[in-house]
């Protein structure tokens, strides 16, 4: 893993602490997404249901994981990511002051969320690969 190649123990400790916090807050965020699925526009929910039915009809021998990947990717790209990356543009929060650090952090969190919803992991050379085990554990949540 990428973290093992870092020589400075203080940096390793700080990164481990940060990854623990990332996991904690991602769990809260993902749970919130699923707890509020019915607040998504009805049209988007209907599209997801139709997409799921059509995928099962077109690919009857596919695994449930593959149907979930399609839905996760669709939901993430069309609903979650745009609202997450630019909450001020979508009326999610008002008076949101951004700076380069906030934008960078939101983009990094979005990459992790995308990995979760696409049910993918990070390259072992990427520092975010420290989250691969956590992401793999989240693969088994239902998206339908």
C-alpha positions in Angstrom: 0.0 0.0 0.0 1.0 3.6 -0.6 1.0 4.5 3.1 3.7 1.9 3.8 6.2 3.7 1.6 6.0 6.9 3.6 9.1 7.2 5.8 8.1 9.9 8.3 6.2 8.4 11.2 4.4 11.7 12.0 3.0 11.8 8.5 1.9 8.2 8.7 0.1 8.8 12.0 -1.6 12.0 10.6 -2.7 10.1 7.5 -4.0 7.2 9.5 -6.0 9.6 11.7 -7.3 11.3 8.6 -8.3 8.0 6.9 -10.2 7.0 10.1 -12.1 10.3 10.0 -12.8 9.9 6.3 -14.3 6.4 6.9 -16.4 7.7 9.8 -17.8 10.7 7.8 -18.2 8.7 4.6 -20.3 6.2 6.6 -22.5 9.0 7.9 -22.7 10.5 4.4 -23.6 7.2 2.7 -26.2 6.4 5.3 -27.7 9.8 4.9 -27.9 9.3 1.1 -29.8 6.0 1.6 -32.0 7.5 4.4 -33.0 10.3 2.1 -33.4 8.4 -1.2 -37.1 9.4 -1.2 -36.1 13.0 -1.3 -34.6 12.5 -4.8 -36.8 13.7 -7.5 -39.5 11.2 -8.4 -38.4 11.3 -12.0 -34.9 10.2 -11.1 -36.2 7.4 -8.9 -38.5 6.2 -11.8 -35.5 6.3 -14.2 -33.5 4.2 -11.8 -36.2 1.6 -11.5 -36.6 1.5 -15.3 -32.8 1.3 -15.8 -32.7 -1.6 -13.3 -35.6 -3.5 -15.0 -34.1 -2.9 -18.5 -30.6 -4.0 -17.4 -32.1 -7.2 -15.9 -34.1 -7.9 -19.1 -31.2 -7.1 -21.4 -28.6 -9.0 -19.3 -30.5 -11.7 -17.5 -27.3 -13.6 -16.6 -25.5 -10.7 -15.0 -24.9 -10.7 -11.3 -26.8 -8.4 -8.9 -23.5 -6.6 -8.3 -23.3 -5.6 -12.0 -26.9 -4.2 -11.9 -25.9 -2.3 -8.8 -22.8 -0.9 -10.5 -25.0 0.5 -13.3 -27.4 2.1 -10.9 -24.7 3.4 -8.6 -22.9 5.0 -11.4 -26.1 6.6 -12.8 -27.2 7.9 -9.4 -23.7 9.2 -8.6 -23.1 10.9 -11.9 -26.5 12.4 -12.4 -27.6 13.3 -8.9 -25.1 13.1 -6.1 -21.9 14.4 -7.7 -23.3 17.6 -9.2 -25.0 18.4 -5.9 -22.0 17.5 -3.8 -19.3 19.2 -5.9 -21.3 22.5 -6.4 -23.8 22.7 -3.5 -24.1 26.5 -4.0 -25.0 26.2 -7.6 -27.8 23.7 -6.9 -29.4 25.6 -4.0 -28.3 22.9 -1.5 -26.7 25.5 0.8 -26.7 29.3 0.5 -23.8 31.7 1.1 -21.2 28.9 0.6 -17.8 30.4 0.5 -15.3 28.3 -1.5 -11.6 28.4 -1.8 -9.1 26.1 -3.6 -8.7 23.9 -0.5 -12.5 23.3 -0.1 -12.9 22.6 -3.8 -10.0 20.2 -3.7 -11.3 18.4 -0.6 -14.8 18.1 -2.1 -13.3 16.7 -5.3 -11.3 14.1 -3.3 -14.4 13.1 -1.3 -16.3 12.8 -4.6 -13.6 10.4 -6.0 -14.0 8.2 -3.0 -17.8 8.3 -3.2 -17.6 7.5 -6.9 -15.4 4.5 -6.1 -18.1 3.4 -3.6 -21.0 3.8 -6.0 -19.1 2.3 -8.9 -18.0 -0.5 -6.6 -14.3 0.0 -7.6 -11.1 0.3 -5.6 -8.1 2.6 -6.0 -4.8 1.6 -7.6 -2.4 0.3 -4.9 0.0 3.2 -5.7 -2.6 5.8 -4.9 -2.7 7.0 -1.3 -6.4 6.6 -1.4 -5.8 2.8 -1.7 -5.8 2.9 2.1 -9.6 3.0 1.7 -9.8 -0.1 -0.5 -10.8 -2.5 2.2 -13.4 -0.1 3.5 -14.8 0.4 0.0 -14.9 -3.4 -0.5 -16.9 -3.7 2.7 -19.4 -1.2 1.3 -19.9 -3.2 -1.9 -22.6 -5.2 -0.3 -25.1 -2.4 0.4 -28.2 -2.5 -1.9 -28.7 0.2 -4.4 -32.1 -0.8 -5.5 
